């Protein structure tokens, strides 16, 4: 897959996740570049709970098992320094389904 296609899929995944978060009552602030540590800042408008979100396209191996991602060390460091939880959010760009395992 070309680098361009990967960036397009990433942008679609980010938009799908942002729409999902907004539908759940979160205020969404998206970053302006494709290479930042934080893709989205999500703020629950009722509780004030804030998350840094790293958006990922849901990927599967040839045998159908899911490819799990991990946070970068710099993301972990930012979370520790700021006290704001960092979460991974997955979007299936074919079905527009979203999975955010640690969202409360």
N, C-alpha and C positions, 0 to 999 in steps of 0.2 A: 504494500500500500504506500502510496506516495505521501510525503510529509504534508502536502496540501490537504489531502483527504483526511489525514489524522487530525489536523487542526479544525477542519469543518466538522468532523464528528465530535470533537471536543467542545466546539462552540454550541452545537446542537444539544449535547448532553448538559452543558451549563444552563442553557435556556430552559430545558425541560425540568431540571432540578429547581431553578428559580421559580418557575410557574407552580411547581408542586409546593414549594415552601410558602409562597404567597397564598395558595389555596388553603393552607393550614394556619393562616393568621400571622405569618412572619413578615416583617419588613425586610426587604432584600436589597442589599447594596452589592453590586457586582464590580469586580476590578476591571481596569481598563486595558490590561495587557494579557497576553496568553501565557506568560511565563512567571507570574507572580507566585508568592507563597500561598496566598489566600485567593480563592476564586470568588467566594461569596461571603459576606458577613450577613448572618441571619439573626434578626432580633424578634423575639416573641413580644408582640405589642401588649399582651395582657400581663405577662409575668416579668418582662424585661430580660429574660434569659437570652444570652447572646452566644452564638457559635461562629467560629471560623469554619468554612466549608471548603473542602477540596473535592471538586467534581471529577468523576471518572466515568468513562464509557464502560458499560458492563461488557466484559469479554469472556468468552468461553474457549476452552481448549478443543481440539478435534474430537476428544472423547466425550465432550459435553460438560465437563467439570468447570466450575467457575474459576477465573483468575482473580485472586484476592490481592489487593494492593496494601501498602503500608505507608504511614506518614514518613516524610523525610525528617532527618534530625533537626533541620532548621525550623520545621513546622512544630515539632515537639518543644523546641527551645522557646519559640514564640508563645506557645500555649502556656508554658511554665512561667515565663516572664510576665505575661499579661493577665493570667488567671482566667482566660477564656478558653473553653473547650474547643478542640479541633476535631472535626468529624469528617469521615469519608462518606460521600454520597455517590451512588451508582445510578446511572440512567441507561436503560436499554433504548438505543436510538432507533430500533426497528419498531418497538411496541409503545414507546414513551412511558414505560413503567419505571418507577423510581423506588430505590431501596436505600434507606438511611438507617443503618442498624442502631446507632447510638442516639438518635433524636428522641427527646422526651417532650 
